[in-house]
Amino acid sequence: MAATDEDGSQPTIEHPLLKPNFLERRLYQLQLAGTAANHHTLVCLPTGLGKTTVSLLVTARRLDEVGGKSLMLAPTKPLVQQHAEFYREALQIPDDEIVVFTGDVSPEDRAALWEKSTVVMATPQVIENDLVGGRISLSDVTHCTFDECHRATGDYAYNYIAERYHADASDPLVTGMSASPGGDEEAILDVCENLGIQEIEVMTEDDADVDEFTHDTDVEWERIDLPDEVLEIRDALNEVIKDRLEKLKELGVADSTQPDQSQKDLNRMRAELQQLINNDQSEGFEGMSVHAEVMKLRQAVTLVETQSVEALRRYFDRQRNQARSSGASKASQRMVSDPRVREAVRKAESFDELHPKYRKTRMLLAETLGLDDGERVIVFTESRDTAEALTDFLSESFDANRFVGQGDREGSDGMTQNQQKEVLDEFRAGEFEVLVSTSVAEEGLDVPEVDLVLFYEPVPTAIRSIQRKGRTGRQSEGRVVVLMAEDTRDEAYFWISRRREKEMERELRELKGMADEIEDELDAAQQSLAAFDTGAKVDDESGESRDGSGSSTGSGGVSGRPGLQEFGDTNSESGTDAEVESADEDVDTPDPHAEGDAIEIVADQREMDANIARDLSRREEIEVRLETLDVGDYVASDRVVVERKSVADFVDSLVGADRSVFEQVGAMARHYSRPIVIVEGEGLYEQRDVHPNAVRGALSSLAVDFGASVLRTEDETETMELLAVIAGREQETADREVSVHGEKQSKTLAEQQEYVVSSIAEIGPVTARSLLSEFGTVEEIMIASEDELREAEGVGKVTAERIREVVGSEYTG
């Protein structure tokens, strides 16, 4: 523990915005905060040692000296709520100025709360949506924290927010926080580049200032022998995998039929199959279906090897239900109908022994909680099925509770945010002793210190392994045990995890203090992030950004300030008047998204799954507004509405979606005079074994019967460009305004009759109207003979036969 003052009390940090005697003074936290107050910094600190405190110290200083607003982002709702509670306890800021933004708060309320708030805690998806929709501005945000920043890869919302923050804020400062930012130098540099970070501060448990706050954590592994019955189930499933891989080998995409293919090889196979599809080769579709089956079977093998027979039973129950559903994939249907799979399922259903991992788990908990007088244990597992089944089993001997994510799925209820909070509060209060959790508790949640962390299975990534082990050994000696089933993927995952952890620690040490090298690795654009869309210029030699007056603003546009060593030092002030005035007198930065003559596009907020609205919002000449549209996906003017369909979605909407494309475009045509359908992607005529003429007929019907323009694009980027051109022509050339109108209406009686008839054998709306005109009622169509049906215009022999087959065949279920 930290050294005490003469009166025996722990030294605390004093600051005008911190509540007195609240924060214990730890030198390593002050050192990290000192760097983070002056530079865009990645803070790497073992879980449980106060990364959030570091961010709090920087936030307090920025708000005190610069003013503005602080934004803290965290990947999950429980983490956001936890951070908000901590900040309210620590800061001398009114509680109502520290607000929480999640999807539970309406967009309108968020816009109002943003204006009144001083500190905002939020999930990244919410902030991304509000930025794209123009509901908030980051211009006055003076400190932005990205918690669990290792997530800043790919299309994750952190990347877009960071880009906008550096572009829009007048005085930005970024702090990224993670116990495990990446598995190698490239991954860490990628995170730094995506967030605009230029400094890395690393503390490990070996550092002297940190060591006194940690204790040894023993890591043990327990080898588990699987019974013969379980191995027989696994071997039967592996035989099916080998058979399917043989088919992929015949297609030339698989090199081996061994069932223990690496994920890298499976990804390569999928990429080669996709290439076949892109080249209009039917073998690609066949192979993709087989590949999907292989992935499902591998999941089954993983469950029986590393989880439990009960988890496998639950998995196959869901697979059977999916195979029976409408629109089920051939992969699911083929898998559950294979005799070898059925035999494996039969053996699983008849297996009534206690799984050896269950037995070992119960024994370890008995040792910890009984013999060793422990108080709390966390059991981590990859599978929600296992978490639920294991909780039921352990509850027979211990006071156990589960902790899982919020998503629901068939046969497995998720937990609401309130339920998660209630469970954690009860665990902290000691109301129960065993928490059985999926990965939802790994990242940053303030779970109390525990006596044992039990890995029900090894974790194949260093990030998640480190997160889990951080739950023990903070204040006293802790224990970590990993269960490994012999000769299964458990062993491979365990050794991969150990190797990656060692690599990460080595890389972090090498990166420690390498800000200059990191800056050299970054793109030229990233090196001058502070100058994005501001009046700043970049000095080519120094790399420093300078405002219009020529004064240096330091790294990344952050004014140079002394470190946070002044916290708690009564002989120093926490900043000079000159510094504050300098910050207040920064040149105003025009907001590129402010009101003006921008082209406006209204996007349905459900389209945020794609990158189109996000990419449009990056363009200075375009203003995006997000709404929940009743009609269409994008509105470009008072007369133009656009429905976007991927080729797969387009075909799906023809053959079995709840709301067909004809209904959607019909609604568009009723409310807008210029409906447009964009069909995005390639392989339109090779989807789901639908005959090309059926697709051509649908396209023709949209154009002829509904007056819709049907346009094709290759990908999201081309769709985005096309939308920009359409909106520009409407608003600039035709001088039209954007107006959203139309709502889902109850179908008229005639529309309902057309819908019922058009759904028969997929004959479509044109033929349905022809039949209704000929026979007068739906009932008369249903009882008409094949010859009578052919009297209707547009109904030939094939169509008539299909109608009679659907109407007259016995239902077999």
TINU-939966 format. One record per residue: residue in one letter; x, y, z of N, C-alpha, C in turn. Coordinates in steps of 0.05 Angstrom, whole numbers, plus 5000, padded with zeros to 4 digits. Layout:
residues N
AXYZXYZXYZ ...
end
This chain:
residues 813
M501749765000500050005000501850255000 A500650474994502150724994502950805022 A505150945023506051035049503951225061 T503751225088501851385102503051645111 D501351845116502252095128502952045157 E503952255169504852235197502552155215 D500152245210497952175227496851895221 G498151745202497251475196495251455173 S494251685163492351685141493751655114 Q492251565095493351545068493351815055 P495551895041495552155027493452155004 T492152375000490152394979490852614960 I489452614937489852814916487953044921 E489053284920487353524924487253684898 H484853774891484553934867481854074869 P481554314857479054464860476554304850 L476854124831474553984821474253704833 L476053624850475853354863474853384892 K473253204900472253214928474553144947 P474653294968476953254987477052974998 N479552875001480152625013478752384999 F478252414974476852194960478752004946 L480752124932482651954916485251914930 E485951664934488651594945490751684925 R492951794936495051904919497051684912 R496951604886498851404876500551534855 L503151504859505051644842504851554812 Y504451294808504351204780501951324765 Q499651354780497351484767497951774760 L499251914778499952194773501852214749 Q503752034748505652034725504251994699 L502451794698500951744673499251984666 A497852094686496152324681497752564672 G500152594682501852814673502352814644 T503052574633503452554604500852594589 A498652464599496152474585494852754585 A495752924603494653204603495953374582 N498253284571499653444551499753334523 H498953074520499152954494496752764490 H496152704465494352484458495652224466 T494752094487496251884500494751624503 L496151404498495151134504496151054531 V494351004550495050924577494650624580 C496850484584496750194588497350124617 L495450014631495749954659494149704665 P495349524681493849274687491149324699 T489249154692486549174702486449194732 G484849384742484449414770486349604784 L488049734769490049914781489350214774 G486950264764486150544763486450694738 K485950564715486050714689483950934690 T481650874701479451074702480251314719 T481751264740482751484756484551674741 V486251554724488051714707486351904689 S484351784676482651944659481152164675 L480352094699478952294716480752524722 L483252474729485152684735485552874712 V485752764688486152924664483553094659 T481252964662478753104658478553334677 A479153294703478953504723480653744715 R483153684707484953894700483954054675 R483053904655482154044630479754214635 L477854114651475454274656476154514673 D478054484691478754714708480354924693 E482154834675483955024662482855124635 V481554944620480755004593477755044591 G476254904608473354924607472254724587 G469954784575468754614555467354374567 K467654144553466053914560467953664558 S467353464574468853214574467052994564 L468252814547466752584536468352334542 M466952144555468251884560466651664547 L467951504531466551294515467451024526 A465450844529465950574538464250384522 P465150134517463849964497461149844507 T460649844533458149714542456649894561 K454049854562452350014580453149994609 P453649744619454549734647457049894653 L458949884635461450044639460850344639 V459150434621458350714620457150794647 Q455250644656453950704681455850704705 Q457750514705459750494726461450744726 H462450834702464151064701462651314711 A460051334703458451564712458251584742 E457751354755457551344784460251434797 F462451334786465051404797465651704794 Y465051814771465552104767463752274785 R461252194789459452344806460452334835 E461652114843462752094870465252264873 A466852284852469452404854469552704848 L467852794829468053074820466153254835 Q467053504839465353704851463853854828 I462353694814460653794793457853694798 P455753854795453053764800452453504785 D451053314798450553054787449053074760 D447253274758445653294733447253394710 E449853484715451553564693453353334684 I453153104698454652864690452552664680 V452252644653449952504642450852254627 V449052074624449551814611447951804585 F449451734564448251704537448351414529 T446151274528446051014516443551004498 G443150774485440850754467438250774482 D438250754509435850784525434851064526 V436551264519435751544520435051624491 S432751754488431851824461433752024448 P433952034421435652224408434952514415 E432352574418431552844424432552924452 D432252734471433152794498436252824499 R437652664483440552684483441452954472 A440153054452440853314441440553534462 A438453524478438053724498439953684521 L440453434529442253384552445153464544 W445853424519448553494511449153784516 E447353964510447754244513448154324542 K446854184560446954264589449154114604 S450453914592452253744607455053854608 T456553764628459353824630461053574625 V460053344634461353084629459352894618 V459952764595458152574582459552304582 M458152104592458951824591457251684570 A458351544551456751444529457851194516 T456051044504456950824487457650944460 P459650834446460550964421458450964399 Q456750764398454750754376452750994378 V452151064402450251284406451551554397 I454051594405455351844397455751844367 E456451624355456751604326454151684312 N451951574321449351634309448751934312 D449252044335448652324340450452504323 L452952424319454652584301453852564272 V453152324263452252294235449752454231 G447952444250445352574248445452874254 G447752974261448053264266446653354291 R446253174311444853254335446753384356 I449353314354451253424373453653524358 S455253684371457853784360460053734381 L462353644372464653594389466453844391 S465554074381467254304380468254394407 D466654364428467554464454468354244473 V468753994462469753774479472753804482 T473653844506476553894511477953644521 H476553434526477853174534476052944525 C477152764510475552534501477052274508 T475852104524477051864533475851624519 F477451444508476551204495477350964513 D475450864529475950644547476050384531 E477650194540478049944525478650004496 C480650174492481150284465482250084446 H482949844455483849634436481749564416 R479249654421477049604402477249784377 A478949984378479050174356480350064331 T479049864319480049734295477649714276 G478349664250476249614230474249844229 D471649774229469549974227468350044254 Y469649984276468550034302468150334305 A466050414320465150694322467350874333 Y469150774349471250934360472851084338 N473250954316474951064294473551314282 Y471051294277469551514265469451754285 I468951684310468751894330471352044333 A473551894334476252014336476752194312 E476152104289476552274265475052534267 R472452514274470852754277471852934300 Y472652814321473652974344476053134337 H478053014324480353164316479653384296 A477753334279476953524259475353754270 D473553694289471553894297472254044322 A473753924340474354044366476354274363 S475954484378477754714376480354664392 D480154494413482554434429482354144438 P482853944421482353664427484553544445 L483853354461485753194476484552914479 V486052714470485152434470486652274490 T485152114506486451924523485251644516 G486951464508486051184504486851014527 M485150834536485750674560485250374553 S487150214561486849924558488949784575 A488149544585490149374598491649214577 S490549204553491749034532491049144505 P492649334495491849474470492249314444 G493649094445493948934420496048724424 G496148534406497848304408500648344397 D501048564381503748614370503948904364 E506348984355506849264350504949384329 E504449224308502749314287499949374297 A498849204314496149244325496049484343 I498149524359498249764377498450014360 L500150014340500350254323497750314308 D496350104301493750134287491850284305 V491750204331489950334350490850634353 C493450674355494450954358493651124334 E493951004310493351164286490351224284 N488751024291485851064289484851274309 L486151304331485251494352486851744351 G488851764334490452004334492252034358 I493151804368494851804392497851824384 Q499351984400502152024393504051954416 E503051894439504651814462503651554474 I505351384484504551134497505851134525 E504151104545505151074572504450804583 V506350644591505950374599506950334627 M505250214644506050134670505349834673 T507249674682506749394687506949334717 E506249104725506349024753509149014763 D511149014745513949014753515049284761 D513649494752514549764758514349814789 A516349944799516449984829513950124840 D513050334826510750484836508250324836 V508050124818505649964815505849714833 D508249604837508549354850507349354878 E507549584892506549584920503449564921 F502149604898499149584898498249314887 T500049134881499248874870500448654886 H499348414882500348174895500547954874 D502047754881502447534862499847394856 T499547324830497247174821498346914809 D497846694823498646434813496846354790 V498046264768496546154746497045854744 E494945704747495145414746493445314724 W494045074714492344954695491744664703 E489244594701488344334709487544174683 R488843954679488243784656485943604662 I484143594643481643444646481543224625 D481042974634480742754615477742724609 L477142734583474342704574473542404574 P471142334582470242054581469941954553 D470041694549469841574523467241654508 E465041674523462541744511462642024497 V463942204510464242474499466042474475 L468242314476470042294453468642174429 E466841974434465341854412463542054398 I462242224414460542434402462342624385 R464642704396466442884381467342754355 D468142494357469242354333467142324311 A464642284319462442254300462042514285 L462142744299461843004286464343064268 N466642984277469043034261468942874235 E467742644235467442484210465742644190 V463742774199462042924181463643164170 I465243294188466843514179468843424157 K470043194161471943094141470543044114 D468042944116466542894091465943154077 R465243364092464643624079467243754068 L469443724083471943834073472843694048 E472143434045472843294020471443423996 K468943514000467543653979468943923972 L469844053993471244313988473944263974 K475144033980477643963967477143913938 E474943783931474243723903473843983888 L472944193902472544453890475144613887 G477244503899479844623897480444843918 V478844863939479245073959480344963985 A480144703990481244584014483744424008 D485844444024488244294020488244034035 S486644024056486543794074483743734083 T483243484091480643414101480743374131 Q482943444144483143414173481243614187 P479743514207477643694219478843924235 D481343904244482444114260483844334243 Q482444414223483444634205483644894222 S485645054216485945304230483845504220 Q483245694236481345904228482346054204 K484946094203486246234180485646084154 D485945814155485345654131482445674123 L480645664143477845684137477145954125 N478346164135477846424124478846444095 R481146314090482246314063480246164044 M479245934053477245784037474845964030 R473846094050471546264045472146484025 A474446604027475246814008475446703979 E476446453976476646333950473946273939 L472146183956469346123947467946383939 Q468446593954467246853946468346943919 Q470846883913471946953888470546803865 L469946543870468446393851465746513846 I464446593867461746723864461946983848 N464047133854464347393840464847343810 N465947103804466447043776464146883763 D461846893777459346773767459646473763 Q461146343780461446053779459645923801 S457845753791455845633810457145473832 E459545363827460945203847461445373873 G461645633869462145803892459845793912 F457345803902454945793919454745523933 E455245313918455145043930457345023952 G459745113946461845093966461345273990 M460145503986459645684008457645554028 S455745414017453745274034455145054050 V456944904037458444694051460244814072 H461545034065463245174085461645254109 A459245364105457545444128456945204146 E456544974133455944734149458444654165 V460744674153463244604167463444784192 M462945044189463145224212461145154234 K458745074227456744994247457644734261 L458744544246459644294258462144344276 R463844524268466144584285465244714311 Q463244874310462144994335461144774353 A459744574341458744344357461044194370 V463244144355465544004365466844164388 T467044424384468144594405466544574431 L463944574429462144554452462544294467 V462644074452462843814465465643764477 E467643884464470443854474470944034498 T470144284496471144474515468944574535 Q466444514529464344624546462944394562 S460944284550459444064563457543934543 V456743694549454743564532452043714533 E451443834556449043994559449044224539 A451344364537451544584518451144494490 L452244254483451844144456448844084451 R447543974471444643914468443044174462 R443644384477442244634472442844744444 Y445244724436446044814409444544674388 F444344404389442944264368439944304370 D438844354393436044424394435444674378 R437244874380436845124364437245064334 Q439244894328439744834299437344694287 R436144514302433744374291431444564287 N431044744306428844944303429345124279 Q431845204276432445374253432045234226 A432744974226432444824201429544784193 R427744804213424844774207423545034200 S424945254205423745514200423645584170 S421945774163421845854135424346004128 G425345954104427746084095430245974107 A430045724119432445604131434545554110 S437045574118439245524099439545234094 K440645164071441044884064443144764083 A445044934092447144824110445844724135 S443944874147442644774171441044524166 Q439544524145437844294138439544044133 R441644084118443343854112444743744137 M445643914155447043834178445243664197 V442843774203441243634223440043374212 S440043344185438843104173440942884169 D443542944172445642744168445442534189 P445442274181445042054200447242054222 R449642124215451842124235451442344255 V450342574246449842794265447542704283 R445442584272443242494288444142294309 E445942114302446941924321448542064343 A450042264336451542414356449642554375 V447542674364445542804381444142604400 R443542364389442342154406444142084429 K446742054424448641984445448742214466 A448742464456448842694474446342694492 E444042634480441542644496441442414517 S442842194511442841974530445141984551 F446942184547449242204566448142334592 D448342194613447242294639449342304661 E451942284653454042304673454742594678 L456042644701457042914707459542974690 H459443184675461743254659464143304677 P466543214669468943244686469643534692 K469043714674469543994680467644094702 Y465244004702463344074723464443974750 R465343734750466343614775468743764786 K470643834768473043984776472244264786 T470344394772469544654780468344654809 R466644464814465444434841467644394862 M469644224856471744164875473444414881 L474144564860475744804864474245014880 L471645044875470145234890469845144920 A469644884924469444784951472144844966 E474344814953476944864965477145164972 T476445334953476845624957474845734978 L472345674975470345794992469945645019 G470745385019470445235044472945205059 L474845055048477344995063479045245067 D479145425047480845655049479445905059 D476945875067475346105077475146335057 G475146285031474846495012472046605012 E471746844999469146974999467846994972 R469447014951468247054925469846914903 V468446814883469646674860468246774835 I469746814814468646854787469346624769 V467346514756467846314736467146434708 F469146434690468746534663468346314644 T466546344625466146154604465546294578 E466246174556465646294529462746264522 S461346074533458645994523456546084543 R454446224533452246294550450746034559 D450545844541449245594549450645474573 T453345464572454845364595454445534620 A454445794617454045974640451445914653 E449345864638446745814649446545544662 A447545334647447445064658449245034682 L451645164681453545144704452445284728 T451145514724449945654747447845474761 D446245344745444245154757445544934773 F447744824761449144604774450544704800 L451944924799453445024822451545114844 S449145204837447245304857446345084876 E446744834868446144614886447944604910 S450444714907452344704929453244974939 F452945184922453845454930451645654923 D452145894933450346114927451446244901 A450346164878451446254852449446414836 N450446584819448746744802450146784775 R448646804754449746834727449947134720 F451747194701452047474691452647444661 V450647514645450847484616450047734602 G450347744576449747984560446748034557 Q446148254543443348334540441848214518 G443248104497441847994474440347744481 D437947724471436347484474436647304450 R436247054454436146864432434446634441 E433646464422431946244428433046064449 G431546014470432345844491434345964511 S434846224509436846344526436246644529 D435246724553434546994558436947154566 G437247394555439347564563438547714589 M440347894598439848054621439648344614 T437748484625437548764620439748914635 Q440149164628442149324641441649344671 N439149374679438449394707438949124721 Q438348904708438948644720441948604724 Q443548684704446448664706447448824730 K446449074732447349244754446549124781 E444149014783443148904808444948664816 V445648494797447348264803450048354813 L451248544799453948634808453848764835 D451748924840451449054866451248834888 E449748634883449448414903452048264907 F453548224885456148084887458148254904 R458148514898459948694914459148684944 A456548674949455648684976455948414990 G456848214976457247944988454647794992 E452647854976450047714979450147444966 F452047394948452447124938455447094933 E456446854930459346804930460546724904 V458846634884459946544859458546694836 L460146824819459046954795459946794771 V458046694756458646534731458146724708 S460146804693459947014674460946934647 T459647044626460747044599462647274596 S463547334573465647544568464647824576 V462147864582461048124587462448254611 A463548094630464748204654467748244651 E468848174627471748184624472848464623 E471448644610472648904603471749114623 G473549164642473349414658471249434679 L469349254680467249274700468549254728 D467449424746468549424773467449194789 V468348954782467648714797469448704821 P468348644844470048644868472348444867 E474348484883476548294884475548024892 V476647814879475847544884478247374892 D477647144905479646964914480546774892 L478846724873479446544851478046634825 V479546644804478446664777478846404763 L476646274756476746014742476046054713 F477945974695477345974667476145694661 Y473645684654472445434647473745314622 E474845484605476445404582478545624577 P480745554565482745764558481645964538 V482846194538481946404519484146444499 P483546434473485646434452486746714446 T485946924461487047184456488247294481 A490447434478491747554501490047764514 I488547914498486948134509485048024530 R483447824523481447734541482547584564 S484747444560486047304583487047504603 I488247724594489247924613486948064627 Q484748114613482448244626481448064648 R481247804643480147624664482047614688 K484647574683486447544706486547794723 G485848024712485848274727483748284749 R481948084750479848084770480847984797 T483347884798484347774823487147884829 G488047854854490847934860491248224863 R489148384868489548674870490548754898 Q489148654919489748734946490948504962 S490648254953491748024967492347814947 E493747604955494547394937492047264925 G492047234899489747114885490646864870 R488646734858489146484845487646484819 V488946394798487646364772488046064763 V485845934756485945664747484645644720 V485945504702484945454675484345154672 L481945094664481244814659481844754630 M483244534625483944454598483244164593 A481544114573480943844566483243734549 E484243504557486643374544486143334514 D488143394498488143334469485643454455 T485043694463482843844449483844124443 R482044284432482744554425483444724450 D482544624474483244764498486244804500 E487744594495490644604498491844804478 A490944794453491944974433491345264441 Y488945314450488245594458489845684482 F490445504500491945584524494745674516 W496045514500498845584492498945834474 I496845864457496746104441496446354459 S494746324479494346554497496846624512 R498246424522500746474537502846614519 R503046514494505046624476504346914470 R501746964465500947234457501247434481 E500747344505501147514528504047604530 K505847414527508747474529509447664507 E508447614483509047794460508048074466 M505548094477504448354482506148504503 E506848374524508548504545511148594533 R512348434516514948514504514548754485 E512348744470511848964451511349224467 L509749204489509149444504511749564516 R513449394525515949504536517649634515 E517649514491519149634469517949904460 L515249914462513950154454513950374475 K514750304499514650504521516450734514 G515350974514516951214508517651244479 M516351104461517151114433515351304417 A514651524428512751704414513751794387 D516451854386517551944360517351734339 E517951484347517851264327514951224318 I513151234337510351204329509451414310 E510251664315509551884298510551834270 D512951724268514051664241512451454227 E511251274242509651054229506951154219 L505951364232503351464225503251604198 D500851604186500551744161501052034165 A501752174143502252454145499752604155 A497452494147494952624155494552584185 Q495252354196494952304224496952474240 Q499252524229501252684243500252974248 S498453064231497353334234494453334240 L493553134257490753114264489653374275 A491353514291490353754304489753974283 A490853944259490454154239488054094221 F486853854225484553784207482353994210 D481554114188479254284186479454524206 T481854594215482154824232483855024216 G484455244228486155444214489055374217 A489755144230492555094236494055004212 K496655054213498554964192500554774205 V501754604190503654414200506454494192 D508254514211511054564206512354304197 D513154294172514254044160516653934176 E518254114187520654024201520053924229 S518554084244518054004272515753824276 G513853834257511453664260509453794279 E510054034290508254164309506154314293 S503754324303501654484291501654754303 R501254954286501355234295498855374287 D497855544305495455694298496155924279 G494156074273494656294254496656494262 S497056524289498956724298501756624299 G502156364293504856244292505756124318 S504056144339504856024365504455734365 S506355584377506155294378504055204397 T502555004389500554874407501454604416 G503954524410504954274420503854034404 S504253804416503553554403500553534400 G499653494375496853444370495053674376 G496153924378494454154384493854194413 V495054034431494654064460496654254471 S495754464484497654664494499454544515 G502054614514503954504532503354594561 R503154404580502654464608504254284625 P504954364649506454194667504753944674 G506153734684504753484690502953514714 L501653304721499753304743500953264770 Q503653284772504953264798503953474817 E502753694806501753904823499353814840 F497953594830495753494846496653424874 G495353534894495953464921498353614933 D499653784917501953944926500954224933 T500854284958499754544966501554774959 N504154704952506054914945505854994916 S504254844900504054904871501154964864 E500855114844498155164834497654984810 S495154934805494454734784494354864757 G495555094753495555224727495755524731 T496955664712497255954714495056094700 D494556344708492456504694493256534665 A495856554660496656594632495856354615 E496256114627495555874612492555874606 V490955944626488055934622487256134601 E488356374603487656584584488456494556 S490756364553491656274527489756074515 A488655904533486755704523484155844514 D483356044531480856174524481056334499 E483456424492483756604469484456454443 D484256184443484756034419482956134396 V484056124372482456214349480056034346 D477756164342475356004337475555844312 T474655594313474755414291472055384278 P471755454253469155414240468355124240 D465855074246464754804246463954734218 P465254534206464554464178461754354175 H460554284198457854174196455754364206 A456454624208454554824217452554874195 E450355014203448255064183449255234160 G448155184137448955334114447555234090 D448855234067447655144042448354854037 A448754694057449554414053447254264040 I447954064025445953874015445053694038 E442453664040441453504063440353234053 I441053034067440052764062438952644088 V436552554088435352434112435752134109 A436952004129437451714128435951574150 D434851344144433651184164435851094184 Q435451124210437551064229438250774229 R436450604219437050314217439150254196 E439650454179441650424158444450464169 M444750514195447350554207448950294207 D447650074202449149824200451049834176 A450449994157452150044134453850294139 N455850344123457550574126456750814110 I454450794096453751004077453151264091 A451451264111450751514124453251634138 R454851464149457351554163459151684143 D459451564119461251674099460151934087 L457551944084456352194075456852424094 S456652364120457052574140459852684140 R461852534129464552634128464952854107 R463052874089463353064067462253334076 E463853544072463153804082460653914069 E460153844044457853954030455253814036 I455353604053452953444058452353444088 E449753484094448853464121446953234123 V447553044141445852804144444052844168 R441552764165439652764188438652474191 L438852374215437852104221435052114232 E433251954221430551924231429751634228 T427551564240426451294235424351334213 L425051264189423351314166421251084163 D418751164159416750964153416850864125 V417851034107417950974079420751024068 G422050824057424650844045426950854065 D429350854054431850864070433151144070 Y432851294048434051554045432051744031 V431851994040430252194028432052414017 A431952463991433752653978432352913971 S429652923972428153173967425253113974 D423553313967420653273973419353063954 R420852983933419652793914421252533911 V423752533921425552303916426052153942 V425351903942425951723964427351483953 V429251373968430951153958430750913977 E430350683966430450433980432950293972 R434750223991437250093985437049793992 K437749623973437649333977440349213968 S441549053985443748893975442448683957 V444148563940442948363922441748133938 A442948053960441847843976439147923988 D439048173999436548264010434348293989 F435148383965433248413944431848153937 V433547943934432347683927430747573950 D431847603975430347513998427547643999 S427447893992424848033994422847933973 L423947793953422147683932421147403940 V422647263957421946983961421146913990 G420847104007419947024033420247224055 A420947464050421147664071418347734081 D418247844106415647914117414348144101 R415948314090414848544075416248554048 S414948484027416248454001417148723990 V418948723972419948963959417749113945 F415748963936413449093922411849253941 E411449153966410049313986411549563992 Q414149533996415849764003415749983981 V416149893957416250083935413450193930 G411350033934408650143932408150363952 A409050333976408750543996410350793988 M412750753977414350973967412951123945 A411750973927410351103904407951263912 R406651173935404251313944404951583956 H407451613966408151853981410252023967 Y411651913948413652063933413352013903 S413652223888413252193859415552073844 R417952063857420351943844421651733862 P420451503865421651293881424051163866 I426151103880428550983869429250733885 V429950523871430950283885433850243876 I435650233895438450183889439049893897 V439949733878440649453884443749443884 E444849383907447649403912449049133913 G451249113898452848863899452748713873 E454248493873454448333848453048063852 G452647913831451447653832448447653836 L447147863825444247883828442747643817 Y443747523796442347303783443347023793 E444947023814445946763824445146723853 Q443146863863442446843891440346633896 R440846463915438846273927437346113906 D438746033885437545853865434945973853 V434746243853432446373840433046403811 H431146333793431646353765432046643757 P433946693739434546973731432047113720 N430346963706427947093695426047193717 A426047063740424347153762425447423772 V428147443773429347703782428747913761 R429047843736428548043715425648133715 G423847943721421048013722420448203745 A421748163768421448343790422448623784 L424748643772425848903764423949043745 S422948893725421049013706418549113720 S417548953739415149033753415549293769 L417849313782418349553797418349803779 A419549773755419649993737416950053724 V415649843714413249883698410749923715 D410449753735407949753751408049963773 F410450033783410550213806411950473798 G413050493774414250743766416850803780 A418250603791420750643806423150623787 S425050793792427650763778429350563792 V430350363778432050153790434950203781 L436650253801439450313795441250103808 R443450043795445349843806447949973814 T448949883837451649983846453249733855 E455849773854457649553861457949513891 D457949733906458549703935457449953949 E457949963976457050183992458150453983 T460650453975461950703966460550823942 E459950643922458550743898455750833905 T454450693923451750773932451851053945 M453851093962454151353975454551573954 E456351523935456851723914454251783898 L452751573892450251613877448251773893 L447951713918446051863935446852163936 A449552213938450452493939449752633913 V450052503890449452623864446352673862 I444752473870441852503868440952733885 A441852743910441052963928442053233917 G444453243906445453493895443853593872 R443153413854441453493831438753593840 E437553463859434953543869434953813883 Q436953853900436954093917438354323904 E440454283888441954503877440954563848 T440654353832439854393804436854453802 A435254273815432354303813431254493835 D432954583854432154763875429754653891 R429854403898427754283914428754243943 E426854243961427554213989427053933998 V428353854020427953594032425453594049 S423753404045421253374060420653084065 V420553004090419852724097416952704101 H415752524087412852484090412252194085 G409852114091408951844087409251684113 E407451504117407551324140406351064131 K407050854146405850594140402850614144 Q401450534124398550544126397350264125 S395050234137393649984134392949944105 K393249694096392649644068389649664063 T388949764040386149764032385249474027 L382649434025381649164020382849053994 A382949223973383949123948386949053951 E388549213966391349153970391748903985 Q390048854005390248604020389648364002 Q387548393985386948173967389248123947 E390448333937392648303919395048163933 Y395448243958397648133973397347833977 V394847753985394347463989394847303964 V393747403942393947253917396847253906 S398247483909400947503898402847323913 S402147243938403947073954403646783945 I401646713930401246433922403346363901 A405046173907407046083887408746303876 E408946533891410646753884409946863856 I407346903851406646983824406847283819 G406947443841407447733838404847893836 P405048163839402748333840401248363813 V402748363791401448403765399548163759 T400547923762398847693757396547683777 A397047763802394947763823392647943814 R393348183804391148363795389648243772 S391048113754389747983731387847773740 L388647603759386947393769384447503783 L384947713800382647833814380647963795 S381748083774379948203754378347983739 E379547753735378147533721376147393738 F376847343764375047183781373547343802 G374347583808372747753825373447733855 T373947493865374547463893376947273897 V378147283920380247103926379246823928 E376846793939375646523942375346383915 E374446533895373946413868376646323856 I378746473861381346393851382246133864 M381746113889382645873904381245613895 I378745643885377345403878377345353847 A378645543832378645513803380445283795 S379645153773381244933762383645043747 E385444863739387744953724387045083698 D385044963684384245073658382945353662 E381345373683380045633688382145853695 L384145773710386245963717387646073692 R388045903673389545973649387946173632 E385346223638383846413623384546703630 A385746733654386547003662389047093647 E389147353640391347453624393947423639 G396047313626398647293638399047033654 V397046863655397346613669397546383649 G399846263648400346033630400145773644 K400845563631400645293641402245253667 V404845343666406545313689405545453714 T404645703710403645863732401145733744 A399345653726396845523735397445273751 E399345113742400044863756401144923784 R402845133785403945203811401845303831 I399945453820397745553838396145313848 R395445123831393844893839395444723859 E398044703855399644543873399744653901 V400044923902400045053928397345043942 V395245093927392545113938391444833945 G392044633927390744373930392244163944 S394944203950396544003963396043983993 E396243744003395843704032398243814047 Y397643944070399744064086401143844103 T403843834101405243624115406843724139 G407143984141408444104165411344034166 
end
